[in-house]
């Protein structure tokens, strides 16, 4: 079982939601979509009164490190104004009154990661298209998918690994091909043995490894994860790519895979 030096053991309380199935959220009457999705904030592409569809771009940015904003409902734009953001700030958002029809834009085949608006789903929301284009001279040999989910209470990655293991693996295969890495690893803490078994079964016909981690915090931190699995130390102030790695969340891999199939 893999681990890193140090760490702490917490009261996890994951039993409150562990084992519950993934469900669609109830559709809101008014959707509030922030123009800050990760990196630099977007500028609005719509105005008050415009009709919008599911998947339509609401905002874009000319900054390199940025993520596009898309609509999750169909309906009409009623306002573009500030709203509380999950990061604790008050940021500009597009308000959409849902018409309940969920009419979607035409699907785009082979959509780019940037156009799909995918960001890291482990909590950081860093634009994924940047991670998948390391600078010249940074050779990536290993991609790690983080399924540790070492924080208390949270079980969304656990549920995803139970319900969508093949999609996660397919997403990782696409990432490996994109960055030219030869080694892929999916890491799961040992308090989620059912998810570990699912992932291990899903990778059985591939060269990807499923690795079991000791349960402790912060096992899912990028630097801790890299050391636990590869015994490589990311230098102070450095990034995983400095030691030949890219680390992504299992949910990000699933989102990448879904973006190529819808």
TIGU-148017 format. One record per residue: residue number from 1; residue in three letters; y, x, z of N, C-alpha, C in turn. Coordinates in steps of 0.05 Angstrom, whole numbers, plus 5000, padded with zeros to 4 digits. Example, Ala and Ser with C-alpha at 12.3 -4.5 7.8 and 13.67 -1.06 7.14 Angstrom:
BEGIN
1  ALA  4886  5264  5156  4910  5246  5156  4934  5264  5156
2  SER  4955  5257  5142  4979  5273  5143  5001  5258  5157
//
This chain:
BEGIN
1  UNK  4976  5017  5000  5000  5000  5000  5025  5018  5000
2  UNK  5044  5011  4983  5068  5029  4979  5091  5021  4998
3  UNK  5106  5041  5005  5130  5035  5022  5149  5059  5021
4  UNK  5172  5056  5035  5192  5077  5036  5196  5085  5065
5  UNK  5212  5106  5070  5216  5116  5097  5236  5097  5111
6  UNK  5229  5090  5136  5248  5074  5152  5244  5044  5147
7  UNK  5266  5029  5150  5266  5000  5146  5262  4986  5172
8  UNK  5264  4960  5172  5261  4943  5196  5244  4919  5190
9  UNK  5231  4909  5211  5214  4885  5208  5230  4861  5220
10  UNK  5232  4840  5204  5249  4817  5211  5232  4793  5217
11  UNK  5245  4772  5228  5233  4745  5229  5240  4732  5202
12  UNK  5219  4727  5186  5225  4719  5158  5228  4689  5154
13  UNK  5215  4672  5169  5218  4643  5167  5213  4632  5138
14  UNK  5197  4646  5123  5191  4637  5095  5174  4612  5094
15  UNK  5160  4607  5117  5142  4583  5117  5158  4557  5113
16  UNK  5184  4558  5116  5200  4533  5113  5199  4523  5084
17  UNK  5197  4541  5065  5196  4533  5036  5173  4544  5020
18  UNK  5158  4564  5031  5136  4576  5017  5116  4554  5009
19  UNK  5106  4556  4984  5086  4537  4974  5098  4512  4962
20  UNK  5124  4508  4964  5136  4485  4951  5140  4491  4921
21  UNK  5135  4471  4904  5138  4475  4875  5167  4478  4866
22  UNK  5171  4491  4844  5198  4492  4832  5204  4465  4820
23  UNK  5229  4455  4825  5237  4429  4816  5264  4431  4802
24  UNK  5270  4414  4783  5296  4412  4771  5316  4400  4792
25  UNK  5339  4412  4793  5360  4401  4811  5370  4375  4799
26  UNK  5379  4357  4817  5391  4332  4808  5416  4338  4792
27  UNK  5418  4325  4769  5441  4331  4751  5467  4320  4764
28  UNK  5488  4337  4766  5513  4329  4779  5529  4311  4760
29  UNK  5545  4294  4772  5564  4278  4755  5586  4296  4743
30  UNK  5594  4316  4759  5613  4335  4749  5601  4363  4754
31  UNK  5599  4379  4732  5589  4406  4734  5613  4425  4735
32  UNK  5613  4444  4754  5634  4464  4756  5622  4491  4749
33  UNK  5630  4501  4725  5619  4526  4715  5640  4547  4716
34  UNK  5636  4567  4733  5655  4589  4736  5656  4607  4711
35  UNK  5680  4617  4705  5683  4635  4682  5676  4664  4691
36  UNK  5672  4668  4716  5661  4694  4726  5632  4690  4730
37  UNK  5616  4704  4713  5587  4702  4716  5574  4729  4723
38  UNK  5590  4750  4723  5581  4777  4728  5597  4797  4712
39  UNK  5607  4818  4725  5625  4837  4711  5653  4825  4710
40  UNK  5666  4829  4687  5693  4819  4683  5693  4789  4679
41  UNK  5713  4774  4688  5714  4745  4684  5719  4739  4654
42  UNK  5709  4716  4645  5713  4707  4618  5740  4692  4615
43  UNK  5748  4691  4590  5770  4673  4583  5758  4648  4571
44  UNK  5770  4624  4576  5758  4599  4567  5759  4597  4537
45  UNK  5737  4586  4526  5735  4580  4497  5739  4550  4492
46  UNK  5742  4535  4513  5745  4506  4511  5771  4497  4524
47  UNK  5779  4473  4519  5803  4462  4533  5798  4434  4543
48  UNK  5815  4425  4560  5812  4398  4572  5810  4377  4549
49  UNK  5790  4360  4552  5785  4339  4532  5764  4346  4512
50  UNK  5756  4371  4510  5735  4379  4491  5708  4368  4499
51  UNK  5693  4359  4479  5664  4352  4485  5648  4378  4485
52  UNK  5628  4379  4501  5611  4403  4502  5582  4394  4504
53  UNK  5564  4413  4496  5535  4408  4497  5522  4428  4515
54  UNK  5497  4422  4523  5482  4441  4538  5478  4467  4523
55  UNK  5484  4489  4535  5481  4515  4522  5505  4525  4507
56  UNK  5526  4508  4506  5550  4516  4491  5565  4537  4507
57  UNK  5577  4557  4493  5593  4577  4506  5619  4565  4516
58  UNK  5625  4569  4541  5650  4560  4553  5670  4583  4556
59  UNK  5660  4607  4558  5678  4630  4562  5666  4656  4551
60  UNK  5684  4674  4543  5675  4701  4533  5695  4721  4543
61  UNK  5688  4746  4541  5706  4768  4549  5703  4791  4529
62  UNK  5725  4806  4525  5724  4830  4508  5718  4855  4524
63  UNK  5712  4851  4550  5704  4874  4567  5675  4879  4563
64  UNK  5667  4905  4564  5639  4913  4560  5621  4901  4582
65  UNK  5629  4905  4607  5613  4895  4629  5622  4866  4636
66  UNK  5609  4847  4624  5616  4819  4628  5592  4802  4620
67  UNK  5593  4777  4628  5572  4758  4621  5584  4732  4612
68  UNK  5574  4721  4591  5584  4696  4580  5578  4673  4599
69  UNK  5596  4652  4598  5592  4627  4613  5583  4606  4593
70  UNK  5562  4591  4601  5551  4569  4584  5551  4543  4600
71  UNK  5551  4521  4585  5549  4495  4598  5520  4488  4604
72  UNK  5516  4476  4627  5489  4467  4635  5485  4437  4631
73  UNK  5507  4423  4623  5506  4394  4618  5521  4388  4592
74  UNK  5517  4364  4582  5534  4355  4560  5553  4335  4571
75  UNK  5577  4334  4558  5597  4316  4568  5625  4324  4559
76  UNK  5645  4321  4576  5673  4326  4568  5686  4344  4589
77  UNK  5702  4363  4580  5717  4381  4598  5740  4365  4609
78  UNK  5741  4364  4636  5762  4348  4649  5783  4366  4662
79  UNK  5777  4391  4667  5796  4409  4680  5787  4438  4677
80  UNK  5806  4456  4677  5800  4485  4679  5819  4495  4701
81  UNK  5807  4499  4724  5823  4506  4748  5806  4521  4768
82  UNK  5818  4531  4789  5804  4546  4809  5785  4529  4825
83  UNK  5763  4542  4833  5742  4530  4850  5729  4551  4867
84  UNK  5719  4544  4890  5704  4563  4907  5680  4574  4892
85  UNK  5676  4600  4894  5653  4614  4881  5634  4622  4902
86  UNK  5608  4624  4896  5588  4633  4916  5594  4661  4928
87  UNK  5611  4677  4914  5617  4703  4925  5639  4702  4947
88  UNK  5648  4678  4953  5668  4674  4974  5697  4673  4964
89  UNK  5701  4679  4938  5728  4678  4927  5733  4651  4914
90  UNK  5758  4647  4907  5766  4623  4892  5772  4632  4864
91  UNK  5757  4623  4844  5759  4634  4817  5760  4611  4797
92  UNK  5770  4618  4773  5774  4597  4752  5747  4587  4742
93  UNK  5746  4560  4738  5722  4547  4730  5728  4525  4710
94  UNK  5708  4517  4694  5709  4495  4676  5695  4471  4689
95  UNK  5710  4449  4691  5698  4424  4702  5689  4406  4679
96  UNK  5664  4398  4680  5653  4381  4659  5642  4356  4671
97  UNK  5652  4333  4661  5641  4307  4669  5616  4302  4652
98  UNK  5593  4300  4665  5568  4297  4650  5566  4269  4638
99  UNK  5555  4267  4613  5550  4241  4601  5521  4233  4605
100  UNK  5505  4250  4618  5477  4243  4624  5459  4245  4601
101  UNK  5469  4253  4577  5452  4254  4553  5438  4280  4549
102  UNK  5449  4302  4561  5437  4329  4558  5433  4337  4529
103  UNK  5452  4330  4512  5451  4339  4484  5456  4369  4484
104  UNK  5439  4383  4469  5440  4413  4469  5449  4424  4442
105  UNK  5460  4448  4443  5467  4461  4418  5441  4469  4404
106  UNK  5443  4475  4378  5420  4483  4362  5410  4510  4373
107  UNK  5384  4513  4377  5373  4539  4388  5378  4562  4368
108  UNK  5383  4585  4379  5388  4609  4363  5363  4627  4365
109  UNK  5350  4633  4343  5327  4651  4343  5336  4680  4348
110  UNK  5320  4695  4363  5325  4723  4369  5353  4727  4380
111  UNK  5361  4710  4398  5388  4712  4410  5390  4738  4426
112  UNK  5413  4750  4425  5417  4775  4440  5418  4769  4470
113  UNK  5412  4789  4486  5413  4786  4515  5442  4778  4524
114  UNK  5462  4791  4512  5489  4784  4519  5496  4755  4512
115  UNK  5489  4747  4488  5496  4720  4479  5481  4699  4496
116  UNK  5458  4706  4507  5443  4688  4524  5456  4686  4552
117  UNK  5474  4705  4558  5488  4704  4584  5471  4711  4608
118  UNK  5450  4728  4603  5431  4734  4625  5443  4756  4643
119  UNK  5441  4750  4669  5450  4770  4690  5426  4774  4709
120  UNK  5429  4794  4726  5408  4800  4745  5405  4777  4765
121  UNK  5380  4768  4768  5375  4744  4785  5365  4752  4813
122  UNK  5368  4777  4820  5360  4786  4847  5383  4783  4866
123  UNK  5406  4774  4857  5429  4771  4875  5454  4785  4866
124  UNK  5451  4806  4850  5474  4822  4842  5490  4811  4819
125  UNK  5476  4795  4802  5489  4783  4778  5501  4804  4759
126  UNK  5490  4828  4758  5500  4848  4739  5490  4841  4711
127  UNK  5508  4842  4691  5500  4835  4664  5476  4851  4654
128  UNK  5455  4837  4647  5430  4851  4640  5432  4867  4614
129  UNK  5448  4858  4595  5450  4873  4570  5460  4902  4574
130  UNK  5475  4907  4595  5484  4934  4602  5461  4951  4612
131  UNK  5445  4939  4629  5422  4954  4640  5402  4962  4618
132  UNK  5400  4945  4597  5381  4950  4576  5391  4969  4555
133  UNK  5416  4979  4558  5427  4999  4540  5437  5023  4555
134  UNK  5418  5039  4566  5427  5063  4582  5442  5083  4564
135  UNK  5460  5098  4576  5475  5118  4560  5457  5138  4547
136  UNK  5467  5150  4525  5453  5172  4512  5447  5194  4532
137  UNK  5423  5204  4532  5416  5225  4551  5401  5215  4576
138  UNK  5402  5189  4580  5388  5177  4602  5362  5165  4592
139  UNK  5341  5180  4594  5315  5172  4583  5299  5156  4604
140  UNK  5292  5131  4597  5278  5113  4615  5249  5114  4609
141  UNK  5233  5121  4630  5204  5122  4626  5190  5099  4642
142  UNK  5204  5086  4661  5192  5066  4678  5211  5042  4682
143  UNK  5200  5018  4678  5214  4994  4685  5199  4980  4708
144  UNK  5214  4975  4729  5202  4962  4753  5213  4934  4755
145  UNK  5195  4915  4758  5203  4887  4765  5200  4883  4795
146  UNK  5222  4875  4807  5223  4871  4836  5214  4843  4843
147  UNK  5190  4841  4855  5181  4815  4866  5178  4817  4896
148  UNK  5192  4837  4908  5189  4841  4937  5200  4817  4953
149  UNK  5223  4808  4945  5237  4785  4959  5235  4790  4989
150  UNK  5248  4812  4998  5245  4821  5026  5264  4807  5045
151  UNK  5282  4790  5035  5302  4777  5052  5289  4753  5067
152  UNK  5299  4747  5091  5289  4723  5105  5295  4697  5090
153  UNK  5278  4677  5094  5282  4650  5084  5276  4647  5054
154  UNK  5284  4665  5037  5283  4661  5008  5254  4662  4998
155  UNK  5247  4643  4981  5220  4642  4969  5220  4635  4939
156  UNK  5243  4637  4926  5245  4628  4898  5229  4647  4880
157  UNK  5229  4674  4885  5213  4692  4869  5184  4688  4873
158  UNK  5176  4682  4898  5149  4677  4905  5139  4653  4888
159  UNK  5154  4631  4888  5147  4607  4873  5145  4614  4843
160  UNK  5163  4630  4833  5163  4636  4804  5138  4653  4797
161  UNK  5130  4671  4814  5106  4687  4809  5081  4670  4810
162  UNK  5081  4649  4826  5059  4631  4827  5057  4613  4802
163  UNK  5080  4605  4792  5081  4585  4770  5084  4597  4742
164  UNK  5097  4621  4740  5102  4632  4714  5095  4662  4711
165  UNK  5071  4670  4720  5065  4698  4719  5063  4709  4691
166  UNK  5053  4694  4672  5050  4704  4645  5078  4707  4632
167  UNK  5096  4689  4637  5123  4692  4627  5137  4717  4638
168  UNK  5133  4723  4663  5144  4747  4675  5133  4772  4661
169  UNK  5107  4772  4657  5095  4795  4643  5104  4798  4615
170  UNK  5106  4775  4600  5116  4776  4573  5145  4787  4572
171  UNK  5161  4778  4592  5188  4788  4593  5189  4818  4597
172  UNK  5171  4828  4615  5170  4857  4620  5161  4872  4595
173  UNK  5142  4861  4580  5134  4875  4556  5157  4877  4536
174  UNK  5173  4856  4534  5197  4857  4517  5217  4878  4526
175  UNK  5220  4880  4552  5239  4900  4563  5229  4928  4557
176  UNK  5203  4933  4562  5192  4959  4556  5196  4967  4527
177  UNK  5192  4948  4509  5196  4954  4480  5225  4959  4474
178  UNK  5243  4945  4488  5272  4948  4483  5282  4976  4491
179  UNK  5273  4985  4514  5284  5011  4524  5266  5034  4518
180  UNK  5243  5029  4507  5225  5051  4499  5210  5064  4523
181  UNK  5207  5049  4545  5193  5059  4568  5163  5055  4565
182  UNK  5148  5074  4576  5118  5072  4573  5105  5059  4597
183  UNK  5119  5060  4621  5107  5049  4645  5121  5025  4655
184  UNK  5106  5004  4661  5117  4980  4673  5103  4973  4699
185  UNK  5118  4966  4720  5106  4960  4746  5119  4934  4756
186  UNK  5102  4917  4767  5111  4893  4781  5103  4896  4810
187  UNK  5123  4896  4828  5118  4902  4856  5122  4877  4873
188  UNK  5102  4872  4891  5103  4848  4908  5096  4856  4937
189  UNK  5110  4844  4956  5104  4850  4984  5078  4836  4992
190  UNK  5066  4848  5013  5039  4838  5021  5040  4813  5038
191  UNK  5064  4800  5041  5065  4773  5053  5064  4752  5031
192  UNK  5059  4760  5006  5056  4741  4984  5031  4749  4968
193  UNK  5008  4749  4981  4984  4758  4968  4975  4739  4946
194  UNK  4981  4713  4948  4975  4695  4926  4991  4702  4901
195  UNK  5016  4709  4904  5032  4717  4881  5022  4743  4870
196  UNK  5015  4762  4888  5004  4788  4878  4979  4784  4862
197  UNK  4961  4767  4871  4937  4761  4855  4943  4749  4828
198  UNK  4963  4731  4828  4971  4719  4802  4981  4740  4783
199  UNK  4999  4757  4793  5010  4778  4776  4989  4797  4767
200  UNK  4971  4805  4785  4950  4824  4778  4932  4812  4756
201  UNK  4927  4786  4757  4911  4773  4736  4927  4772  4710
202  UNK  4953  4768  4711  4969  4766  4687  4972  4793  4673
203  UNK  4970  4815  4687  4973  4841  4674  4946  4854  4667
204  UNK  4924  4840  4672  4898  4852  4669  4892  4861  4641
205  UNK  4903  4849  4621  4898  4857  4593  4921  4874  4582
206  UNK  4937  4886  4600  4960  4902  4591  4958  4929  4606
207  UNK  4977  4947  4600  4979  4973  4614  4999  4971  4637
208  UNK  5009  4947  4643  5027  4943  4665  5012  4943  4692
209  UNK  5024  4955  4713  5012  4956  4739  5023  4935  4757
210  UNK  5006  4923  4774  5015  4906  4796  5011  4923  4821
211  UNK  5033  4926  4837  5032  4943  4861  5038  4926  4886
212  UNK  5024  4932  4908  5028  4917  4933  5045  4934  4951
213  UNK  5066  4922  4963  5085  4936  4980  5081  4926  5009
214  UNK  5087  4944  5028  5089  4936  5056  5112  4917  5060
215  UNK  5108  4897  5076  5130  4878  5082  5149  4889  5102
216  UNK  5173  4896  5093  5195  4903  5111  5221  4904  5096
217  UNK  5243  4904  5111  5269  4903  5099  5282  4931  5100
218  UNK  5295  4941  5078  5300  4928  5052  5282  4939  5030
219  UNK  5257  4931  5031  5237  4940  5011  5245  4934  4983
220  UNK  5261  4913  4978  5269  4906  4951  5294  4919  4941
221  UNK  5306  4937  4958  5329  4952  4948  5321  4971  4926
222  UNK  5338  4975  4906  5330  4991  4883  5320  5019  4891
223  UNK  5336  5033  4907  5329  5060  4915  5303  5061  4931
224  UNK  5301  5042  4950  5277  5040  4966  5252  5034  4949
225  UNK  5255  5016  4930  5233  5008  4913  5224  5032  4896
226  UNK  5242  5046  4884  5236  5069  4868  5221  5090  4884
227  UNK  5231  5095  4908  5217  5115  4925  5189  5106  4933
228  UNK  5187  5081  4940  5161  5070  4949  5140  5072  4926
229  UNK  5148  5067  4902  5129  5066  4880  5125  5092  4866
230  UNK  5146  5108  4864  5145  5133  4848  5151  5158  4863
231  UNK  5160  5155  4888  5168  5179  4904  5191  5194  4890
232  UNK  5208  5180  4876  5232  5192  4864  5256  5184  4881
233  UNK  5274  5202  4886  5297  5196  4902  5322  5194  4884
234  UNK  5334  5171  4883  5359  5168  4868  5381  5183  4883
235  UNK  5396  5201  4869  5416  5217  4883  5438  5199  4895
236  UNK  5451  5209  4916  5473  5195  4928  5495  5189  4907
237  UNK  5503  5164  4906  5523  5157  4886  5511  5153  4858
238  UNK  5485  5157  4855  5472  5155  4829  5460  5127  4824
239  UNK  5447  5124  4801  5435  5099  4793  5406  5104  4786
240  UNK  5389  5082  4786  5361  5085  4778  5357  5100  4752
241  UNK  5375  5097  4732  5371  5110  4707  5373  5141  4710
242  UNK  5385  5151  4732  5387  5179  4736  5359  5191  4743
243  UNK  5340  5175  4750  5313  5184  4754  5293  5170  4735
244  UNK  5303  5161  4713  5286  5150  4691  5277  5122  4695
245  UNK  5291  5106  4712  5281  5079  4718  5302  5058  4712
246  UNK  5292  5034  4706  5308  5010  4706  5293  4990  4725
247  UNK  5309  4978  4743  5297  4958  4762  5310  4931  4756
248  UNK  5293  4911  4752  5302  4884  4747  5286  4865  4765
249  UNK  5297  4842  4770  5283  4821  4785  5262  4807  4768
250  UNK  5241  4797  4780  5221  4782  4765  5233  4757  4751
251  UNK  5253  4745  4764  5267  4722  4752  5283  4730  4728
252  UNK  5294  4754  4727  5308  4763  4703  5289  4766  4680
253  UNK  5266  4777  4685  5246  4780  4663  5238  4753  4652
254  UNK  5234  4734  4670  5227  4707  4661  5249  4694  4645
255  UNK  5274  4698  4653  5297  4688  4638  5299  4700  4611
256  UNK  5294  4727  4609  5295  4740  4583  5273  4729  4565
257  UNK  5250  4724  4575  5228  4713  4559  5234  4685  4550
258  UNK  5245  4669  4568  5253  4641  4560  5274  4641  4538
259  UNK  5293  4660  4540  5315  4660  4520  5305  4665  4492
260  UNK  5282  4678  4489  5271  4684  4463  5252  4661  4453
261  UNK  5249  4641  4469  5230  4619  4462  5243  4592  4460
262  UNK  5270  4591  4465  5284  4565  4464  5306  4566  4443
//
